[in-house]
Amino acid sequence: MASSNFIDYVKINARSGAGGPGALHFRREKHVEKGGPDGGDGGRGGHVILKGSSQLWTLLHLKYTKHIKAFDGKGGEGGRRSGSIGKDIILEVPLGTIAKNSETGDQLFEITEEGQEVILLRGGRGGMGNDHFKSATNQTPQHAQPGEPGLEEWIILELKVLADVGLVGFPNAGKSTLLSAVSAARPEIADYPFTTLVPNLGVVSYRDYKSFVMADIPGIIEGASQGKGLGLRFLRHIERNSILLFMVPADSEDIKAEYETLIQELKTYNPALLDKNRILAISKIDVLSDSERSILQSQLPDTIPSTFISAITQEGIERLKDMIWEQINSTFPVS
């Protein structure tokens, strides 16, 4: 099942390396009985680094790697020789990965670009050798610094799915059916809420060998922005979509009210989401007669481009693709 492979949340214990100690050493050579201090500095500890990779789509590779530890720096040596730097640990993560402090929930940073590297935990600084502490009044310092200890924290990594189009709707709105009809993706489909428990991605073919990526985001429920249902775990995925395709089934009791509820949930979670281009698709239109469609048309909100579709009969699917492609390539968002 897809849920066993798509992992969008992991909690890891990360430790950076400790800095190596500075050397307490004096120069000793033939014919030089009392040479001065020449203790070298310790090497810094290794960092723990996150690196963006466009080849990854999930955090599955980190699911069973709970403890991450960088290497310690080596101690300094005589002859002012510095210790070697501890080896960094670089964790590759998908684009759209957020690092959070597990105790406060505060976001530390987000990985958004291929090859982007951000230090998650810095290694401890190496200690200074006794060569640094000589002075006119202290020609033979008997002191060298220890290295700084490394840092240790529990870190939460969360993934936001990146797609051109994100499907937004209540459970059972027909999102998975649409994705399976327009792409090679095969999400689980059944006539009950929350069939989709993880986002599904599909590449949709368009005219002249063009294509775009569509994401089936698990269904929102009223109160999702406060964490109800599967709540916040789903809403964060919508942040990484260029266009939001709202889906409301034709047999809904009040299409306009359902659309407004979806808008309110997004606004409460993150008002910036409303700056994205939006399209409204009325799904399952094959269940209505022509007269019922006419009545329904008059009830649609006039603030958003809308269309009727049926993933079963393929009615309206090409028109929907045209609308999506136009929005992807438009400069200004829908108001």
C-alpha positions as CSV (number, residue, x, y, z in Angstrom):
1,M,0.0,0.0,0.0
2,A,1.2,3.5,-0.8
3,S,1.2,4.6,2.9
4,S,4.1,2.2,3.6
5,N,6.4,4.0,1.1
6,F,5.3,7.6,1.3
7,I,6.7,9.0,4.6
8,D,6.2,12.7,5.1
9,Y,7.2,12.9,8.8
10,V,10.2,11.7,10.7
11,K,11.7,12.5,14.1
12,I,15.4,12.1,14.5
13,N,18.0,12.6,17.2
14,A,20.9,14.5,15.7
15,R,24.3,15.1,17.3
16,S,27.1,17.2,15.9
17,G,30.7,16.3,16.6
18,A,32.7,17.6,19.5
19,G,35.8,19.8,18.8
20,G,39.2,18.3,19.4
21,P,41.3,19.6,22.3
22,G,44.2,21.9,21.8
23,A,47.6,20.4,22.4
24,L,49.8,21.2,25.5
25,H,53.2,20.8,23.9
26,F,56.7,22.4,24.0
27,R,59.3,22.4,21.3
28,R,62.0,19.8,21.9
29,E,64.8,19.5,19.4
30,K,68.5,18.7,19.5
31,H,70.5,21.5,21.0
32,V,67.2,23.2,22.1
33,E,66.7,22.3,25.7
34,K,63.8,24.6,26.5
35,G,61.9,25.4,23.4
36,G,58.7,27.5,23.5
37,P,55.2,26.2,23.4
38,D,54.1,24.8,20.0
39,G,50.8,23.1,20.8
40,G,48.4,23.0,17.8
41,D,44.7,23.7,17.7
42,G,42.1,20.9,17.8
43,G,39.9,20.4,14.7
44,R,36.2,21.4,14.8
45,G,33.6,18.7,15.1
46,G,31.6,17.6,12.2
47,H,28.3,19.4,11.2
48,V,25.0,17.7,10.6
49,I,23.8,19.1,7.3
50,L,20.6,18.8,5.2
51,K,20.9,18.8,1.5
52,G,18.1,19.2,-1.1
53,S,17.7,16.4,-3.7
54,S,15.2,16.5,-6.6
55,Q,15.6,12.8,-6.9
56,L,13.8,12.1,-3.6
57,W,10.1,12.3,-3.1
58,T,9.7,10.9,0.4
59,L,11.5,10.7,3.8
60,L,11.3,6.9,3.8
61,H,15.1,6.6,3.8
62,L,15.2,8.3,7.2
63,K,12.3,6.5,8.8
64,Y,14.5,3.9,10.5
65,T,17.5,6.1,11.0
66,K,16.6,7.6,14.4
67,H,20.1,8.6,15.5
68,I,22.4,10.7,13.4
69,K,25.9,11.5,14.7
70,A,28.7,13.5,13.1
71,F,32.3,12.7,13.8
72,D,34.5,14.4,16.5
73,G,37.4,16.6,15.6
74,K,40.9,15.4,16.3
75,G,43.2,16.9,18.9
76,G,46.0,19.2,18.1
77,E,49.7,18.1,18.1
78,G,53.1,19.6,18.7
79,G,54.8,21.6,16.0
80,R,51.6,23.8,15.8
81,R,49.9,21.0,13.9
82,S,46.1,21.3,13.9
83,G,43.9,18.3,14.4
84,S,41.8,17.2,11.5
85,I,38.2,18.4,11.2
86,G,35.5,15.9,12.1
87,K,33.6,14.4,9.1
88,D,30.3,16.1,8.4
89,I,27.1,14.0,8.1
90,I,25.0,15.1,5.1
91,L,21.4,14.0,4.9
92,E,19.8,14.2,1.5
93,V,16.1,15.2,1.7
94,P,13.4,16.0,-0.9
95,L,12.7,19.5,-1.9
96,G,10.0,21.0,0.4
97,T,11.4,19.4,3.6
98,I,11.0,21.5,6.7
99,A,13.1,21.2,9.8
100,K,11.5,21.9,13.1
101,N,12.5,22.0,16.8
102,S,10.7,19.0,18.3
103,E,10.1,20.8,21.7
104,T,8.8,24.2,20.5
105,G,7.5,23.2,17.1
106,D,9.3,26.3,15.7
107,Q,10.4,26.0,12.0
108,L,14.1,26.2,11.6
109,F,14.4,26.3,7.8
110,E,13.0,24.8,4.6
111,I,14.9,23.1,1.8
112,T,13.6,24.3,-1.5
113,E,16.4,24.0,-4.1
114,E,18.4,21.2,-5.6
115,G,21.8,21.0,-3.9
116,Q,20.9,23.5,-1.2
117,E,22.8,22.8,2.0
118,V,21.8,24.1,5.4
119,I,23.7,23.2,8.6
120,L,21.2,21.7,11.0
121,L,23.6,21.4,14.0
122,R,27.1,22.9,14.0
123,G,30.1,20.9,15.2
124,G,31.9,22.1,18.3
125,R,34.9,24.4,17.8
126,G,38.3,23.0,18.4
127,G,40.3,24.1,21.4
128,M,43.4,26.3,21.0
129,G,46.8,24.9,21.7
130,N,49.1,26.4,24.3
131,D,51.0,28.3,21.6
132,H,48.2,30.8,21.7
133,F,48.7,31.6,25.4
134,K,52.4,32.6,25.5
135,S,53.2,36.1,26.6
136,A,56.0,38.2,27.8
137,T,55.2,37.2,31.4
138,N,54.4,33.6,30.7
139,Q,56.9,32.0,28.3
140,T,55.8,28.4,29.1
141,P,52.0,28.3,29.4
142,Q,50.8,25.1,30.9
143,H,47.3,25.5,29.5
144,A,45.4,24.5,26.3
145,Q,41.7,24.7,25.6
146,P,39.5,21.6,25.5
147,G,37.2,21.4,22.4
148,E,33.7,22.5,22.5
149,P,31.1,19.7,22.9
150,G,28.8,18.9,20.0
151,L,25.1,19.8,20.0
152,E,22.3,17.3,20.4
153,E,18.6,17.8,19.6
154,W,15.5,16.0,18.5
155,I,14.5,17.3,15.2
156,I,11.3,16.9,13.2
157,L,11.5,16.7,9.5
158,E,8.2,17.3,7.5
159,L,7.7,17.1,3.8
160,K,5.5,19.3,1.7
161,V,4.6,17.7,-1.7
162,L,5.7,19.8,-4.7
163,A,3.3,19.7,-7.7
164,D,1.9,22.1,-10.3
165,V,-1.7,21.4,-9.3
166,G,-3.0,20.4,-5.9
167,L,-6.5,18.8,-5.6
168,V,-8.4,20.4,-2.7
169,G,-11.7,19.1,-1.4
170,F,-13.6,17.3,1.3
171,P,-13.3,13.5,1.5
172,N,-15.0,11.6,-1.3
173,A,-15.1,14.6,-3.7
174,G,-13.6,12.4,-6.5
175,K,-10.0,13.6,-6.4
176,S,-8.4,10.2,-6.6
177,T,-10.8,9.2,-9.4
178,L,-9.8,12.3,-11.4
179,L,-6.1,11.6,-10.8
180,S,-6.4,8.0,-12.0
181,A,-8.3,9.2,-15.1
182,V,-5.8,11.8,-16.3
183,S,-2.5,10.1,-15.3
184,A,-0.8,6.8,-14.7
185,A,-1.2,7.1,-10.9
186,R,-3.3,4.5,-9.3
187,P,-4.5,5.7,-5.9
188,E,-6.8,3.6,-3.8
189,I,-10.4,4.5,-4.7
190,A,-13.5,3.6,-2.7
191,D,-16.9,5.1,-1.8
192,Y,-16.0,6.1,1.8
193,P,-14.2,9.1,3.4
194,F,-10.4,9.2,3.8
195,T,-9.6,6.5,1.3
196,T,-6.6,8.6,0.5
197,L,-4.3,8.7,3.5
198,V,-1.2,10.0,1.8
199,P,-0.7,12.4,-1.1
200,N,-0.5,10.8,-4.6
201,L,1.4,12.3,-7.5
202,G,0.6,11.8,-11.1
203,V,2.1,13.2,-14.4
204,V,-0.7,14.5,-16.6
205,S,0.0,14.5,-20.4
206,Y,-1.1,17.6,-22.2
207,R,-1.0,18.8,-25.8
208,D,2.2,18.8,-27.9
209,Y,4.0,16.4,-25.5
210,K,3.7,18.9,-22.6
211,S,2.8,17.7,-19.1
212,F,2.2,18.9,-15.5
213,V,2.3,17.2,-12.1
214,M,-1.0,16.8,-10.2
215,A,-1.1,15.9,-6.5
216,D,-4.1,14.3,-4.8
217,I,-4.1,15.8,-1.4
218,P,-6.0,13.8,1.2
219,G,-9.5,15.3,2.0
220,I,-9.9,18.3,4.2
221,I,-12.6,18.3,6.9
222,E,-14.1,21.3,8.5
223,G,-11.8,22.2,11.4
224,A,-8.7,20.8,9.7
225,S,-6.8,24.1,10.2
226,Q,-7.2,23.4,14.0
227,G,-5.8,19.9,13.6
228,K,-9.1,18.0,13.4
229,G,-9.2,14.8,11.4
230,L,-5.9,14.4,9.6
231,G,-5.8,18.2,9.6
232,L,-2.4,19.9,9.5
233,R,-0.6,17.0,8.0
234,F,-2.6,17.5,4.8
235,L,-2.8,21.2,4.7
236,R,1.0,21.7,4.6
237,H,1.2,19.8,1.3
238,I,-1.0,22.4,-0.3
239,E,1.6,25.1,0.3
240,R,3.9,23.6,-2.3
241,N,1.4,23.6,-5.2
242,S,1.4,26.3,-7.9
243,I,-2.4,26.0,-8.5
244,L,-5.2,24.8,-6.3
245,L,-7.9,22.8,-8.0
246,F,-11.0,22.8,-5.8
247,M,-13.3,19.9,-6.3
248,V,-16.9,19.7,-5.1
249,P,-19.2,16.9,-6.1
250,A,-22.3,17.7,-8.1
251,D,-24.5,16.0,-5.5
252,S,-23.3,18.3,-2.7
253,E,-26.2,19.9,-0.8
254,D,-24.7,23.4,-1.2
255,I,-21.7,23.7,-3.6
256,K,-21.1,27.4,-2.8
257,A,-21.1,26.8,0.9
258,E,-18.8,23.8,0.6
259,Y,-16.3,25.9,-1.5
260,E,-16.4,28.7,1.1
261,T,-15.7,26.3,3.9
262,L,-12.7,25.0,2.0
263,I,-11.5,28.5,1.5
264,Q,-11.9,29.4,5.1
265,E,-9.9,26.3,6.2
266,L,-7.0,27.4,4.0
267,K,-7.2,31.0,5.1
268,T,-7.1,30.0,8.8
269,Y,-4.1,27.7,8.2
270,N,-2.1,30.1,6.0
271,P,-3.7,33.3,4.4
272,A,-0.9,33.3,1.7
273,L,-2.5,30.2,0.2
274,L,-5.3,32.3,-1.2
275,D,-2.8,34.2,-3.3
276,K,-2.5,31.1,-5.5
277,N,-4.4,30.6,-8.8
278,R,-7.6,28.6,-8.2
279,I,-10.0,26.6,-10.3
280,L,-13.3,25.1,-9.2
281,A,-14.3,21.7,-10.8
282,I,-17.7,20.3,-10.1
283,S,-17.2,16.5,-10.2
284,K,-19.5,13.6,-10.8
285,I,-21.5,15.6,-13.2
286,D,-22.7,12.4,-14.9
287,V,-25.3,11.9,-12.2
288,L,-27.2,15.1,-13.1
289,S,-29.7,15.8,-15.9
290,D,-29.4,18.8,-18.2
291,S,-32.0,20.8,-16.3
292,E,-30.2,20.1,-13.0
293,R,-27.0,21.3,-14.5
294,S,-28.6,24.6,-15.6
295,I,-29.8,25.1,-12.0
296,L,-26.4,24.2,-10.6
297,Q,-24.6,26.6,-13.0
298,S,-26.5,29.6,-11.5
299,Q,-25.4,28.6,-8.0
300,L,-21.6,28.6,-8.6
301,P,-19.4,31.3,-7.1
302,D,-18.5,34.0,-9.6
303,T,-15.1,34.7,-8.1
304,I,-13.3,31.7,-9.5
305,P,-13.1,30.0,-12.9
306,S,-15.3,26.8,-12.8
307,T,-16.1,23.9,-15.0
308,F,-18.1,20.6,-14.9
309,I,-16.3,17.3,-15.1
310,S,-16.9,13.6,-15.0
311,A,-13.9,11.3,-14.6
312,I,-16.1,8.4,-15.5
313,T,-17.4,9.6,-18.9
314,Q,-14.4,12.0,-19.4
315,E,-16.7,14.9,-20.0
316,G,-15.0,18.2,-19.4
317,I,-11.6,16.7,-18.8
318,E,-9.9,18.3,-21.8
319,R,-11.4,21.6,-21.0
320,L,-10.1,21.3,-17.4
321,K,-6.6,20.5,-18.7
322,D,-6.8,23.6,-20.8
323,M,-7.8,25.8,-17.9
324,I,-5.0,24.3,-15.7
325,W,-2.4,24.9,-18.4
326,E,-3.5,28.5,-18.8
327,Q,-3.3,29.1,-15.1
328,I,0.1,27.5,-14.8
329,N,1.5,29.8,-17.4
330,S,-0.4,32.9,-16.3
331,T,1.4,35.8,-14.5
332,F,-1.3,36.9,-12.1
333,P,-3.2,34.9,-9.6
334,V,-7.0,34.6,-9.5
335,S,-8.5,37.2,-7.1
